C-alpha cells in the first residue's frame, strides 16, 4: 500500500486510537486504586490531557489536508468526523471512550474507501 496524504490520517488515527485505548486502560487502573468510578477515570483523563493536546492538532490538521484533497463523499464525511473527533479529544477528554468508538468506525470507513482516480470521478459525477 502506497502512503498518501489521503491515507495518512488513517495511519495517524490508528496510532492515536491505540494510544487512547492504552490511556483509558491506565486511567481505569489508577481509578481502581481509589475505588472505581467513571468520574475518577474522567478526572484522570482531564488531568493528563494537557500533556499531549498538540497531538490532537496534528490529527485534525491531517484530516483537514485529507478533506481538501479527497473527492469521495465517504472520505469527505469521514474526514469531517475525524476533525470533530480530534477537537473532542482535546476539549473533552473525559468522553474518550465514546470518541474512541466513533474514531474506530471512522478509521474503518477510511480504510474501506476506494481512492483510485477512476472511482472518484465516477462517484462524484
N, CA and C atoms as an extended XYZ file, in Angstrom:
375
Properties=species:S:1:pos:R:3:atomname:S:1:resname:S:1:resid:I:1 pbc="F F F"
N         0.846       -1.177        0.000 N   UNK     1
C         0.000        0.000        0.000 CA  UNK     1
C         0.889        1.237        0.000 C   UNK     1
N         0.603        2.128       -0.911 N   UNK     2
C         1.353        3.365       -1.016 CA  UNK     2
C         0.732        4.402       -0.083 C   UNK     2
N         1.582        5.056        0.704 N   UNK     3
C         1.103        6.064        1.660 CA  UNK     3
C         0.854        7.379        0.922 C   UNK     3
N        -0.297        7.978        1.178 N   UNK     4
C        -0.637        9.250        0.547 CA  UNK     4
C        -1.207       10.186        1.605 C   UNK     4
N        -1.410       11.432        1.208 N   UNK     5
C        -1.976       12.410        2.134 CA  UNK     5
C        -3.420       12.093        2.489 C   UNK     5
N        -4.069       11.277        1.673 N   UNK     6
C        -5.438       10.893        1.977 CA  UNK     6
C        -5.451        9.753        2.989 C   UNK     6
N        -4.446        8.863        2.933 N   UNK     7
C        -4.399        7.719        3.843 CA  UNK     7
C        -3.624        8.007        5.126 C   UNK     7
N        -2.834        9.049        5.145 N   UNK     8
C        -2.030        9.377        6.323 CA  UNK     8
C        -2.876        9.626        7.575 C   UNK     8
N        -4.028       10.311        7.473 N   UNK     9
C        -4.853       10.473        8.677 CA  UNK     9
C        -5.330        9.142        9.256 C   UNK     9
N        -5.574        8.162        8.401 N   UNK    10
C        -5.991        6.850        8.899 CA  UNK    10
C        -4.863        6.193        9.681 C   UNK    10
N        -3.635        6.299        9.185 N   UNK    11
C        -2.498        5.736        9.907 CA  UNK    11
C        -2.301        6.445       11.244 C   UNK    11
N        -2.330        7.773       11.219 N   UNK    12
C        -2.207        8.526       12.465 CA  UNK    12
C        -3.375        8.213       13.387 C   UNK    12
N        -4.559        8.060       12.821 N   UNK    13
C        -5.736        7.743       13.612 CA  UNK    13
C        -5.630        6.388       14.292 C   UNK    13
N        -5.074        5.402       13.594 N   UNK    14
C        -4.879        4.080       14.203 CA  UNK    14
C        -3.911        4.189       15.379 C   UNK    14
N        -2.824        4.903       15.182 N   UNK    15
C        -1.848        5.075       16.268 CA  UNK    15
C        -2.461        5.855       17.433 C   UNK    15
N        -3.221        6.903       17.138 N   UNK    16
C        -3.833        7.700       18.199 CA  UNK    16
C        -4.932        6.913       18.912 C   UNK    16
N        -5.678        6.103       18.172 N   UNK    17
C        -6.714        5.279       18.801 CA  UNK    17
C        -6.079        4.249       19.738 C   UNK    17
N        -4.964        3.651       19.315 N   UNK    18
C        -4.262        2.709       20.188 CA  UNK    18
C        -3.731        3.422       21.431 C   UNK    18
N        -3.183        4.614       21.230 N   UNK    19
C        -2.695        5.419       22.342 CA  UNK    19
C        -3.829        5.749       23.311 C   UNK    19
N        -4.983        6.135       22.771 N   UNK    20
C        -6.135        6.472       23.608 CA  UNK    20
C        -6.635        5.254       24.379 C   UNK    20
N        -6.636        4.102       23.737 N   UNK    21
C        -7.056        2.873       24.426 CA  UNK    21
C        -6.120        2.565       25.593 C   UNK    21
N        -4.830        2.729       25.383 N   UNK    22
C        -3.860        2.498       26.463 CA  UNK    22
C        -4.065        3.504       27.586 C   UNK    22
N        -4.286        4.767       27.237 N   UNK    23
C        -4.517        5.795       28.254 CA  UNK    23
C        -5.790        5.487       29.047 C   UNK    23
N        -6.837        5.030       28.370 N   UNK    24
C        -8.074        4.668       29.065 CA  UNK    24
C        -7.849        3.508       30.034 C   UNK    24
N        -7.070        2.526       29.616 N   UNK    25
C        -6.771        1.393       30.496 CA  UNK    25
C        -5.986        1.855       31.719 C   UNK    25
N        -4.965        2.677       31.493 N   UNK    26
C        -4.150        3.172       32.613 CA  UNK    26
C        -4.990        4.050       33.543 C   UNK    26
N        -5.828        4.908       32.981 N   UNK    27
C        -6.694        5.759       33.813 CA  UNK    27
C        -7.662        4.909       34.624 C   UNK    27
N        -8.156        3.831       34.044 N   UNK    28
C        -9.051        2.934       34.777 CA  UNK    28
C        -8.325        2.222       35.904 C   UNK    28
N        -7.086        1.805       35.647 N   UNK    29
C        -6.289        1.143       36.690 CA  UNK    29
C        -6.041        2.107       37.848 C   UNK    29
N        -5.686        3.348       37.528 N   UNK    30
C        -5.489        4.342       38.591 CA  UNK    30
C        -6.789        4.605       39.346 C   UNK    30
N        -7.917        4.573       38.639 N   UNK    31
C        -9.203        4.789       39.300 CA  UNK    31
C        -9.555        3.612       40.214 C   UNK    31
N        -9.149        2.403       39.847 N   UNK    32
C        -9.402        1.233       40.707 CA  UNK    32
C        -8.696        1.349       42.047 C   UNK    32
N        -7.542        1.990       42.060 N   UNK    33
C        -6.809        2.120       43.322 CA  UNK    33
C        -7.538        3.016       44.317 C   UNK    33
N        -8.392        3.915       43.820 N   UNK    34
C        -9.122        4.841       44.694 CA  UNK    34
C       -10.585        4.444       44.847 C   UNK    34
N       -10.955        3.296       44.339 N   UNK    35
C       -12.372        2.918       44.308 CA  UNK    35
C       -12.921        3.349       42.970 C   UNK    35
N       -13.187        2.411       42.090 N   UNK    36
C       -13.510        2.735       40.698 CA  UNK    36
C       -14.797        3.542       40.575 C   UNK    36
N       -14.705        4.580       39.766 N   UNK    37
C       -15.884        5.341       39.334 CA  UNK    37
C       -15.540        6.000       38.002 C   UNK    37
N       -16.559        6.200       37.199 N   UNK    38
C       -16.304        6.841       35.906 CA  UNK    38
C       -15.842        8.287       36.093 C   UNK    38
N       -16.260        8.917       37.171 N   UNK    39
C       -15.814       10.282       37.451 CA  UNK    39
C       -14.314       10.314       37.729 C   UNK    39
N       -13.802        9.292       38.403 N   UNK    40
C       -12.359        9.237       38.681 CA  UNK    40
C       -11.570        9.032       37.393 C   UNK    40
N       -12.093        8.194       36.493 N   UNK    41
C       -11.427        7.996       35.197 CA  UNK    41
C       -11.437        9.304       34.414 C   UNK    41
N       -12.587        9.984       34.381 N   UNK    42
C       -12.687       11.268       33.688 CA  UNK    42
C       -11.757       12.319       34.266 C   UNK    42
N       -11.625       12.335       35.581 N   UNK    43
C       -10.710       13.284       36.223 CA  UNK    43
C        -9.273       13.004       35.831 C   UNK    43
N        -8.907       11.722       35.803 N   UNK    44
C        -7.553       11.358       35.364 CA  UNK    44
C        -7.305       11.824       33.937 C   UNK    44
N        -8.275       11.584       33.059 N   UNK    45
C        -8.108       11.990       31.664 CA  UNK    45
C        -8.011       13.506       31.526 C   UNK    45
N        -8.812       14.231       32.291 N   UNK    46
C        -8.757       15.699       32.236 CA  UNK    46
C        -7.420       16.225       32.753 C   UNK    46
N        -6.861       15.562       33.747 N   UNK    47
C        -5.566       15.990       34.282 CA  UNK    47
C        -4.409       15.648       33.354 C   UNK    47
N        -4.524       14.578       32.600 N   UNK    48
C        -3.427       14.145       31.732 CA  UNK    48
C        -3.440       14.805       30.362 C   UNK    48
N        -4.602       15.248       29.888 N   UNK    49
C        -4.721       15.793       28.534 CA  UNK    49
C        -3.760       16.953       28.237 C   UNK    49
N        -3.461       17.855       29.177 N   UNK    50
C        -2.533       18.942       28.844 CA  UNK    50
C        -1.141       18.470       28.417 C   UNK    50
N        -0.823       17.214       28.645 N   UNK    51
C         0.496       16.698       28.264 CA  UNK    51
C         0.579       16.311       26.789 C   UNK    51
N        -0.545       16.072       26.127 N   UNK    52
C        -0.494       15.669       24.718 CA  UNK    52
C        -1.585       16.311       23.855 C   UNK    52
N        -2.067       17.479       24.215 N   UNK    53
C        -3.099       18.157       23.434 CA  UNK    53
C        -2.647       18.459       22.015 C   UNK    53
N        -1.364       18.701       21.819 N   UNK    54
C        -0.837       19.057       20.495 CA  UNK    54
C        -1.001       17.913       19.493 C   UNK    54
N        -1.094       16.674       19.967 N   UNK    55
C        -1.328       15.553       19.056 CA  UNK    55
C        -2.695       15.662       18.389 C   UNK    55
N        -3.640       16.266       19.086 N   UNK    56
C        -4.965       16.488       18.503 CA  UNK    56
C        -4.899       17.509       17.369 C   UNK    56
N        -4.025       18.489       17.504 N   UNK    57
C        -3.857       19.467       16.426 CA  UNK    57
C        -3.262       18.797       15.198 C   UNK    57
N        -2.286       17.913       15.406 N   UNK    58
C        -1.674       17.177       14.290 CA  UNK    58
C        -2.733       16.319       13.596 C   UNK    58
N        -3.514       15.571       14.378 N   UNK    59
C        -4.554       14.724       13.796 CA  UNK    59
C        -5.616       15.516       13.062 C   UNK    59
N        -6.070       16.604       13.656 N   UNK    60
C        -7.047       17.457       12.987 CA  UNK    60
C        -6.497       18.066       11.717 C   UNK    60
N        -5.236       18.475       11.747 N   UNK    61
C        -4.599       19.036       10.553 CA  UNK    61
C        -4.473       18.019        9.430 C   UNK    61
N        -4.120       16.784        9.781 N   UNK    62
C        -4.035       15.730        8.766 CA  UNK    62
C        -5.405       15.443        8.150 C   UNK    62
N        -6.436       15.434        8.976 N   UNK    63
C        -7.783       15.225        8.442 CA  UNK    63
C        -8.213       16.407        7.578 C   UNK    63
N        -7.807       17.606        7.930 N   UNK    64
C        -8.138       18.776        7.112 CA  UNK    64
C        -7.462       18.694        5.750 C   UNK    64
N        -6.198       18.308        5.715 N   UNK    65
C        -5.486       18.157        4.437 CA  UNK    65
C        -6.145       17.079        3.595 C   UNK    65
N        -6.480       15.953        4.237 N   UNK    66
C        -7.144       14.873        3.519 CA  UNK    66
C        -8.521       15.302        3.016 C   UNK    66
N        -9.225       16.091        3.811 N   UNK    67
C       -10.535       16.609        3.409 CA  UNK    67
C       -10.408       17.452        2.149 C   UNK    67
N        -9.400       18.306        2.113 N   UNK    68
C        -9.198       19.190        0.957 CA  UNK    68
C        -8.837       18.384       -0.285 C   UNK    68
N        -8.043       17.335       -0.138 N   UNK    69
C        -7.580       16.556       -1.276 CA  UNK    69
C        -8.567       15.489       -1.749 C   UNK    69
N        -9.482       15.059       -0.904 N   UNK    70
C       -10.377       13.967       -1.286 CA  UNK    70
C       -11.586       14.478       -2.048 C   UNK    70
N       -12.071       13.616       -2.934 N   UNK    71
C       -13.268       13.973       -3.701 CA  UNK    71
C       -14.391       12.968       -3.480 C   UNK    71
N       -14.108       11.936       -2.742 N   UNK    72
C       -15.105       10.918       -2.445 CA  UNK    72
C       -16.002       11.397       -1.316 C   UNK    72
N       -17.294       11.174       -1.438 N   UNK    73
C       -18.234       11.595       -0.394 CA  UNK    73
C       -17.937       10.899        0.926 C   UNK    73
N       -17.608        9.597        0.845 N   UNK    74
C       -17.280        8.859        2.062 CA  UNK    74
C       -16.104        9.480        2.784 C   UNK    74
N       -15.067        9.819        2.033 N   UNK    75
C       -13.884       10.414        2.646 CA  UNK    75
C       -14.154       11.811        3.178 C   UNK    75
N       -14.979       12.568        2.486 N   UNK    76
C       -15.328       13.910        2.985 CA  UNK    76
C       -16.049       13.819        4.321 C   UNK    76
N       -16.993       12.902        4.419 N   UNK    77
C       -17.734       12.739        5.678 CA  UNK    77
C       -16.822       12.184        6.759 C   UNK    77
N       -16.011       11.173        6.426 N   UNK    78
C       -15.105       10.581        7.413 CA  UNK    78
C       -14.085       11.603        7.912 C   UNK    78
N       -13.569       12.446        7.030 N   UNK    79
C       -12.610       13.457        7.456 CA  UNK    79
C       -13.266       14.550        8.291 C   UNK    79
N       -14.497       14.908        7.967 N   UNK    80
C       -15.212       15.878        8.796 CA  UNK    80
C       -15.401       15.341       10.208 C   UNK    80
N       -15.829       14.089       10.308 N   UNK    81
C       -15.989       13.467       11.623 CA  UNK    81
C       -14.644       13.347       12.316 C   UNK    81
N       -13.593       13.016       11.556 N   UNK    82
C       -12.254       12.915       12.133 CA  UNK    82
C       -11.775       14.236       12.722 C   UNK    82
N       -12.030       15.326       12.032 N   UNK    83
C       -11.669       16.652       12.551 CA  UNK    83
C       -12.410       16.915       13.856 C   UNK    83
N       -13.701       16.614       13.859 N   UNK    84
C       -14.501       16.808       15.084 CA  UNK    84
C       -14.003       15.921       16.219 C   UNK    84
N       -13.590       14.709       15.910 N   UNK    85
C       -13.079       13.803       16.937 CA  UNK    85
C       -11.821       14.351       17.591 C   UNK    85
N       -10.901       14.833       16.784 N   UNK    86
C        -9.664       15.354       17.361 CA  UNK    86
C        -9.911       16.627       18.164 C   UNK    86
N       -10.893       17.413       17.760 N   UNK    87
C       -11.283       18.562       18.585 CA  UNK    87
C       -11.847       18.059       19.908 C   UNK    87
N       -12.659       17.014       19.837 N   UNK    88
C       -13.229       16.421       21.047 CA  UNK    88
C       -12.175       15.833       21.962 C   UNK    88
N       -11.175       15.166       21.388 N   UNK    89
C       -10.096       14.611       22.206 CA  UNK    89
C        -9.394       15.706       23.004 C   UNK    89
N        -9.226       16.866       22.385 N   UNK    90
C        -8.528       17.958       23.067 CA  UNK    90
C        -9.420       18.667       24.088 C   UNK    90
N       -10.693       18.835       23.773 N   UNK    91
C       -11.561       19.644       24.629 CA  UNK    91
C       -12.305       18.855       25.696 C   UNK    91
N       -12.695       17.626       25.407 N   UNK    92
C       -13.454       16.828       26.380 CA  UNK    92
C       -12.855       15.420       26.508 C   UNK    92
N       -11.665       15.329       27.065 N   UNK    93
C       -11.018       14.012       27.150 CA  UNK    93
C       -11.743       13.035       28.065 C   UNK    93
N       -12.625       13.505       28.936 N   UNK    94
C       -13.346       12.586       29.809 CA  UNK    94
C       -14.390       11.769       29.034 C   UNK    94
N       -14.669       12.097       27.789 N   UNK    95
C       -15.534       11.305       26.919 CA  UNK    95
C       -14.704       10.484       25.927 C   UNK    95
N       -13.479       10.146       26.299 N   UNK    96
C       -12.561        9.468       25.399 CA  UNK    96
C       -13.072        8.113       24.933 C   UNK    96
N       -13.803        7.395       25.768 N   UNK    97
C       -14.309        6.088       25.360 CA  UNK    97
C       -15.299        6.218       24.209 C   UNK    97
N       -16.208        7.170       24.301 N   UNK    98
C       -17.176        7.399       23.230 CA  UNK    98
C       -16.465        7.875       21.972 C   UNK    98
N       -15.526        8.799       22.133 N   UNK    99
C       -14.755        9.295       20.995 CA  UNK    99
C       -13.952        8.178       20.348 C   UNK    99
N       -13.407        7.273       21.156 N   UNK   100
C       -12.616        6.164       20.635 CA  UNK   100
C       -13.470        5.223       19.788 C   UNK   100
N       -14.678        4.928       20.230 N   UNK   101
C       -15.567        4.058       19.453 CA  UNK   101
C       -15.896        4.696       18.104 C   UNK   101
N       -16.235        5.966       18.118 N   UNK   102
C       -16.527        6.675       16.864 CA  UNK   102
C       -15.279        6.735       15.989 C   UNK   102
N       -14.126        6.939       16.603 N   UNK   103
C       -12.869        7.028       15.869 CA  UNK   103
C       -12.565        5.722       15.146 C   UNK   103
N       -12.789        4.601       15.795 N   UNK   104
C       -12.549        3.306       15.164 CA  UNK   104
C       -13.473        3.123       13.961 C   UNK   104
N       -14.708        3.573       14.074 N   UNK   105
C       -15.639        3.490       12.946 CA  UNK   105
C       -15.149        4.347       11.784 C   UNK   105
N       -14.678        5.559       12.064 N   UNK   106
C       -14.163        6.452       11.014 CA  UNK   106
C       -12.936        5.839       10.350 C   UNK   106
N       -12.065        5.230       11.134 N   UNK   107
C       -10.875        4.587       10.566 CA  UNK   107
C       -11.284        3.460        9.629 C   UNK   107
N       -12.274        2.668       10.007 N   UNK   108
C       -12.732        1.582        9.154 CA  UNK   108
C       -13.320        2.107        7.850 C   UNK   108
N       -14.082        3.191        7.927 N   UNK   109
C       -14.666        3.772        6.713 CA  UNK   109
C       -13.567        4.288        5.798 C   UNK   109
N       -12.581        4.963        6.377 N   UNK   110
C       -11.489        5.487        5.554 CA  UNK   110
C       -10.654        4.358        4.959 C   UNK   110
N       -10.482        3.272        5.692 N   UNK   111
C        -9.693        2.156        5.191 CA  UNK   111
C       -10.413        1.434        4.053 C   UNK   111
N       -11.736        1.398        4.093 N   UNK   112
C       -12.506        0.712        3.060 CA  UNK   112
C       -12.765        1.591        1.839 C   UNK   112
N       -12.575        2.888        1.965 N   UNK   113
C       -12.864        3.806        0.854 CA  UNK   113
C       -11.878        3.563       -0.274 C   UNK   113
N       -12.380        3.507       -1.462 N   UNK   114
C       -11.549        3.307       -2.647 CA  UNK   114
C       -11.156        4.681       -3.170 C   UNK   114
N        -9.857        4.959       -3.227 N   UNK   115
C        -9.403        6.294       -3.599 CA  UNK   115
C        -8.702        6.319       -4.950 C   UNK   115
N        -9.004        5.347       -5.823 N   UNK   116
C        -8.422        5.361       -7.159 CA  UNK   116
C        -9.091        6.449       -7.986 C   UNK   116
N        -8.343        7.134       -8.858 N   UNK   117
C        -8.906        8.256       -9.628 CA  UNK   117
C       -10.132        7.889      -10.448 C   UNK   117
N       -10.193        6.668      -11.003 N   UNK   118
C       -11.343        6.318      -11.831 CA  UNK   118
C       -12.613        6.205      -10.997 C   UNK   118
N       -12.520        5.669       -9.805 N   UNK   119
C       -13.712        5.534       -8.984 CA  UNK   119
C       -14.126        6.864       -8.373 C   UNK   119
N       -13.167        7.736       -8.132 N   UNK   120
C       -13.514        9.049       -7.589 CA  UNK   120
C       -14.318        9.841       -8.591 C   UNK   120
N       -13.897        9.838       -9.852 N   UNK   121
C       -14.632       10.610      -10.851 CA  UNK   121
C       -16.016       10.000      -11.088 C   UNK   121
N       -16.145        8.669      -10.991 N   UNK   122
C       -17.458        8.055      -11.152 CA  UNK   122
C       -18.370        8.381       -9.982 C   UNK   122
N       -17.815        8.447       -8.759 N   UNK   123
C       -18.641        8.702       -7.585 CA  UNK   123
C       -19.106       10.148       -7.534 C   UNK   123
N       -18.249       11.087       -7.945 N   UNK   124
C       -18.596       12.498       -7.890 CA  UNK   124
C       -19.595       12.847       -8.978 C   UNK   124
N       -19.478       12.203      -10.145 N   UNK   125
C       -20.335       12.523      -11.283 CA  UNK   125
C       -21.733       12.050      -11.132 C   UNK   125
